Amino acid sequence: GRPKGVTPKYSLLPLVPRLSELLGFR
């Protein structure tokens, strides 16, 4: 069983660039 803290960590990695794109930080 993987710690629950690992999943959100890996999920946030791809979300960071996505958020910057949505905000217009390109």
C-alpha positions, -999 to 999 in steps of 0.1 A, spaced: 0 0 0 13 34 -10 10 64 14 -19 87 5 5 116 6 23 102 -25 -6 104 -49 -14 141 -45 23 149 -47 26 132 -82 -7 147 -92 4 182 -84 36 179 -105 17 180 -139 -9 204 -124 17 231 -118 24 238 -155 -12 234 -163 -22 261 -137 5 285 -150 -9 280 -185 -44 287 -174 -33 318 -154 -13 330 -184 22 328 -170 35 313 -202 
